[in-house]
C-alpha cells in the first residue's frame, strides 16, 4: 500500500475545496434543492463575510417581570371543614391589580365585548360564590401544566378558586401539580395522535382512557369476564398553594354500556361503593369532602370498560383553569371529536373562556407565505367551530413563542414565524377572539437565544424552563390584569 505523505493530504484537501467552492456562488441563503430536497451549504456571502445573528437583548424585559406575588399566598384558617364542605373553599386573597403592562391584548369590538362579558362573570363568581371555568388548550409548550399552573395560581388568588380543575384519566406528562397512578390495563386514547376512540367522545379533554377496547354490539354480548382497573390521584406537595387544596372531586365518564361497579378508597379506606350509569350517555359522579381528601383510589370492575374522560379537582367556588396539553397538535382538533359531548361538557363545567395556545408545531414546516395563510385559515375555522360549541365563552389566542432553527451562523428565528404571528392575530380578530402576542412579549426576532442563555428556555430553543414559563405567564397575566383594571374603570 502506498504511504500517504502530508503533501498528498494537502493536495486532496485543495482538490475538494476547488470542486466545492463554485457551489458557494450558486447557493442563495444557506441551501439549495436537489430533486426538491433541500441541501444545506454555505453561501459565498457567508464564506467571504460571515455574520453572527444579532441576539435580542431581553435584559429589560425579564428584569421588569415580578413573579414574587405567587409566593405570597396567605394561609386561610377558614378553609378547614368539619363534616362536609361548608361551601367556603375558594375565597380570593384579593389585592390590588396594576393597570400597567409591557404588552397588550389585541382585539376588535367583538373581542372587547366578549372579554368584558367574561370579566363580569369572573367577578360574579367570586362575589356570588359561583364557579367559572377557563380551558387552556395548547401544544407541548403547556404540557405538564407549564404556564397554566402559574396563570391559575394568579387568577385563583385574585378571583377565588382552588384545585387544578380537570385532569386527564391517564396523565403521561411530568407535572408538579398532582400525582396519579393507574393500572396497566388502562389504554390512553387521544383526538390528536396515537390510539383513537371510535366514538370520538373525548369530552373537553381531547383524551380519555379505557381498560378494554371499544366493542360492537355482537362482541359486547360475548364479554362476560369481569375485569378490574384503578386510577389513583392525590395532591402534590410541589404544586402551587391553590392547586394542592381542593375538596370536591368529580369523575366524568361516557359510553358505559354494561354494568360497571366502582369502589372509592380514601387514604386506603373504602368510603364509597356504587355503580356507574350504564345507559351509554355522558355522566358525572361527584364526591364532596370536608377538606382536602388526600389520596383517592377509584377501582372499576366491568366486563366492558366505560370511557373515563377525566376528573375535576375543585374548591367550592371561584375560577377553575384546566390544563389541556396536546403534544404535536396544531390546534385543529374540533373536527376529530364528538361535538355534542364536548358542548354538553362545556355547559356542565360553565366554561366562559377558552385559551388556544398553538402554532409552534407548524412553524418548522411552513416554507412560504401561502403555507402560513393556509394554516391561519384552518385555525380560524377551528375558532369559529369553538364559538358555535360555546357561544357565551370568550376566546383568547396565545400565539407561538419565538423559536430558533440552526443556520450556518448560529440559531435564528424561523423565517416564516413573524408572518405566522401576524396572520394568527388577524384570524383571531376576524372571529371576535382576543390575541396575546407571546413572540413579541419575549422580545421578538432572535430573542429565543437570549432566553436560552439566561436559563429561561431549553436547549431545543423551543420550550420554556419552569422559570421561563413563570416569566412568560406573568407577562400574560399583567396584560390580562391591565385589561380588567380598564374595564373596572369604565374604559
N, C-alpha and C positions, 0 to 999 in steps of 0.2 A: 504493500500500500504506500502510495506516495505521501511523504511527510509534508504537512501544511506549514508554510512559513508565514511569519507576520505579514509579509508583503502580499501573500495570497489572500489573507483575510481582508487587508486594506482594499485590494482590487475588487474583491467580491462586494464589499460594502459600498464602494464608489459606484459599482455597476448597478446595484439595486437602487441606489439613490437616483442614478441617471435615468433608470426606467420609470421610477415612480414620480419624480419631480414634475414632469409635464402634467400629471393628473391634477396637481395643485392648482394649475391655471384653468382647469376645466370645472373645478368644484365651486359651487355657489354655497355660501354659508359654510356648513361643515359636512355636507353629504351630497351624494348623487345616487341615481337609481340605475340598477341593472335588472331588466325584465320586471320593472315595477317594485323591485325590492330595494329599500334604502340602504346605502352603504356609507358608513361614516369615514371621512377622510379630511385631513387638514387642507384648508384652502390657502391660496397664495397670500391673501391678506393676513391670515393668521400666521403663516410662515414668516413673512417679512416684518409684520407689525403685530406681534402677539399682544392681545389685550386681556386683562383680567376683568371679570364682571365687577361692576361697582355695586357693592352691597349697600342696602338701605340702612342708614343709621337709625336704630329704633330706641336708642337710649332714652330720649324724652318721652316716647310712647309708654314704655314699660315703667319708667320712673314715676309717672303720674298716676299709675293704677294702684289703688289702695284695696287690698284684699283682706285687711285685718278685721273688717266688720264681721266676717263669717265666723271668727273665732270668739266672738263676744256674746254668744248666746246665753242669756241668763237662765238659771235653774228655776223652774216654776213649781213650788210645792203644791199648788192646786191641781196638778196633773195626777195625783195619787188617788186611785179609785178604791172603793171598798168591796162592794158585792158585784156590781156590773158597771158598765160605762155610765158615768153621770153626765155625759154629753159635753164635757168641758175641754177635752183634749183637742187642742188646735188653736188655742188663743194666741194671737200675734204678740210679738215682743214690741212691735212698733218702732218708733224712731223717725227722725226727720229725713226725708229723701231730698237729694240735691237735684236742682234743675239744670246743673251744668253737666255737659258730656262732651267728650272729644270726638264723638261720632254721632250720626243721626240715623233715624229710621225713615226710609223713603216710602211715600205712599201718595195716591191721588185722593180725591174727595171721598170716593167709596171706601178706600182703605182706612182713611181717617175716621169715618163714621163707624166702621166695624171695630176699630181699635178702641174708640171711646165707649162703644157699647160694651166691650169686654171690660174696660175699667169700671164701669158701673156694676157689672156682675161680680167682679173681683172684690170691690168694696162692700157690696151687699152680702157676699158670702161671709166676710169677717164680721160685719155688724149684725147680720141675722142668723149667725151660726148655721150656715148652709155650706154646701160643697160645690166647688167649681173645679174643672179639670183642664189641664193642658197636656196634649200629646206631643212629645218631641220625637219625631221621626228623623232618622239620619243614617248616614253610611258609617264606615269604620271610624270616622273622626269622633263619633259619640259612643261607640260601643263600650260596654262595661260601665256605663254611667258617666263616661268622660264628658265634661261640660255640663250635662244635665244635672249632675249631683250638686254642683256649685250654684247653678241657676235656681234649682229647687230650694236649697237652703236659704238663699237670699229672699226669694219670694215668700216662703213659708214663715220666715222670721218677721217679715214686714206685714204680710196679709193674713197669716194664720195657716195652720195645716200641719200634719205630721205624717210620717211614713213615706216610703219610696213610691207608693202608688202601685200600678200594675207591674208585676214581674212575670217573666215567661214561665211556662210549665217546666221547661228544661233550659237552664241558663248555661251557655257554653263559653261565655266570655269571662275573663277575670274582672271582678268588681269588688270595690271596697264597701258597697252599700248594704249587702245582705249575704247570708250564707245559704247554700242549697245543695242537697244531695238527692239522688233518685236511684231507683233500682235499674239494673242493667237491661231489663226487658222493655224499658221505655225507648221509643224512637222519636226523634225530632223531625217535624215537618215545617217547611217554610214556603212562603209565597215568592221568595226572591232568590232561591238557589238550593240545590240539594233535593231531598225527597219532598214530594208534593202530596197534598191531600186531594183525593178525587173530588171530594165535596167542596173544596176551596173555602171551607168555613173556618177561617183563622180568627175571626173577630177583629179587635182593634190592634192586636199584637203582631199580626202577619207571621206568626209562628205558633205552633201547637204541638202536643205530644200525645201518643197513644202507646199502649202496651200490647196491642195486637194490631194487625193490619186492618184496613177497611175491607169489608166483605160485601158481596151482593146478597140478595135475599136467600138464594138457594144455598150458598156457602154458609150463611149465618145460621140456618136451620140445623146444620150439622155440627155446629160448635157448641159443645156441652161441657167440656172440661173447664172448671173454674181456675182462673189464673189470678195471682196476686201481684201487685206492684205498689210502690210507695214513692211519695215525694215529701222531703223534709226541708223545712225552711226555718230560719232563725235570724235575729238581728245580728249585725256585725259591729264589733267594738270599734272598728276603724271608720265607720260611717259618720257623716256629719250628724250633729245632735238631733236635728228634726227627723232625719230619715231612720235613725235607730229606735225611735219611740213611736209606737202605734198600738192601738187596742181593738181595731176592727180588721178582721181577715175575711175576705170573700173569695170563694172558689168559682171560677167561670168555666162552664163546660157546655158541650153540644154533642149531637149525634150519639146519644146514649140510646141504643136500640134493643138492648137486652138488660135484664136486671143487673144492677151494679151496687154492691154494698160498699160503704165507706166507714172506716173507723178513724177517729181523730185522737191522737195522743199528745198531751201537753207535758213536756219535760219527762217523757217516759210513762206517764199515767194516762189510761184511757178515760177520756172525758166526754166522748160523744160517739154514738153509733147510729147510722142512718142508711138510707138508700137514695141513690140519685134518681131523678125523674127519667124514666126510660121511654119517653114519647118521641125521642129524636130531636127535640127542639132545643133552642138555646136557653140556658138556665143559670141562676146564680144561687150559691149556697153560702149564706152569711154566718159568721160567728163573731160574737162580741165578748170582750174580756174586761175585767175591772182595771187592768193595767197592761203593761207590755207582757204578752203571753210567753215570751221566751221561745223555746224550740217546739215547733209543731210538726207532727208527722201524720200525713194523710195516707192511709192504707186502703187501696181499692181492690175489690175482688169481683171478677166477672168473667164470663166465657168470651165476651167480645168487649173490647175497650171502648169507653166513650172517648171523645176528643176533648182533652183538657187544654183550654185556651190559656189559662194562667191564674194568678192570684193577685188580689189587690190588698196591700198592707197600708192601712189608713188610720187617721185620728177620727174625731167626731165631726169636725167641720174645718173649713179653710180650703186652701188650694192644694190640689194634687198635681204632681208633674211626673208623667210616665216617660221613662227612657225606652225607646224602641229602636235599638241599633240594628242595622241590617248591612252587614259586611258585603261589599261588592254591588250593592244596589245603586241604581241611578235615580231612584225616586219614582220610577214608572211602574207601580205595582197595583194600582187600583183596578186595572182590568184583569188581574190574576186572582182576585179574592171574591168571595160571595158577598156582594154589596149589601143585600138585605140584612145579613148577620152583622156586618160591620156597622150599618146605620142603627140597628137596634141597640147595639152595644154602646155606640156614641151617645144615644139618648139616655140609656141607663146610667152611664158614667157622668152625664151632664158635661160633655166636652164643649168648652166655649173658646178654646184657642188650639190651633194645630200649628206647630213649628215644623217646617220642612227644611232640613239641612242637607242638601245634596249638591251634586255637580262634580265633586272631586274625582269620583271613579271614572268619569267620562273624559276628563282633561287629557290624559295621555294618548287618547285615541282620536282626538279632534285635530285634523290635519289642515282644514281650511275653513273659511267663513261660512260656507254652505252647511258644513257639518255642525257648526255651532248653532246656526239658525234652526236646523232640523231638531237638535236636542232641545233648544228653548221652546220650539213649537210643541214637541211632545210633552215637555214638562208643564207647559201652560195648560195642556189638555188634562193632565193629572190634577192640577189645581182647580180646574173647572168641575171635574168629577167630585172632588172633595167638597166643594161648596154645595153641590147638589145633595151629597150624603148628609151634610150637617150645615144647613143654610144659616143657622144662628151663630156659627163659630167664626171668629176672626182667624185669618191665616197669616202667619209670619214666615217668610222665607229667609233663611240664613244662607248666604251664598258660600261658595268654596273658599278655603283659605288660599294663601299663596302656596304654590307647590313648585319644587325645583326639579329640573332634569339635568343630567350630566352633559356637558359640552366640552369641546376641546380646551376651553378656557376656564372650566370650573362649573359650578352649579348655577343655573339661571332659571328664571321663571319660564314655564311652558309658554310657547309662543301664542297660543290661542286663548290662554286663560283670561287676560284682561277683557277681551271681546266677549267671552262667555259670561263674565260678571255683568257686563253692560246689558247683554241680551236677557239674562235671567231677571235682572231688575226690571226691565221693560215688560217681560212676561208677567211678573208679579203684579205690577201696577195695572196692567191691562185687565186683570180679573178682579181687581179690588182687594188684592193682598198687600201686605207690607213687606218691605225688604230691608234687611240689615246687611251691610257690606263688610264681611269678615276680612276679605282680601285687603281692602284699603285700611281697615282698622289696624291690621298688622303692620302697615307701613307701605303696602302696595308692591310695586315691581321690585324683585330681588330682595325682599325683606326676609324670606324664609332662612337664608343662610345665617342671618344675624340672630334669629330665634334659635337656630341650632347651636350657634356659638355660645349663647347665653344659657344653654341647657333648658330652653323652653320648648324645643321640638326635638324629635328623634333624628337619628342619622339616616332615616329613609327620606328626610326632607319633605315629609307629608304630615305626619301626626304629631300632635302636641304631647309633651310630657305632662304629668299631673300639674306641675307648677305653671306651665304654659297654658294649659286648659283653664286654670283658675283665672289667669290674667285675661285671656280671651273672653271668658264668661263674664268677668267683671265689666269689661268694656261693653258687652251687650247689655248687662243689667243697668249700667249707667245710662245708656241710650233709652232703655225702657222706662227707667225711673224719671228721666227728664221729660219724656212724653206724658207720664202720669201727672207730674207736677204741673205741666202746662194745661192739662185737662182740668185739674182741680182749680186752677186759676182762671178758667174760662177762656183759654186761648186755643 
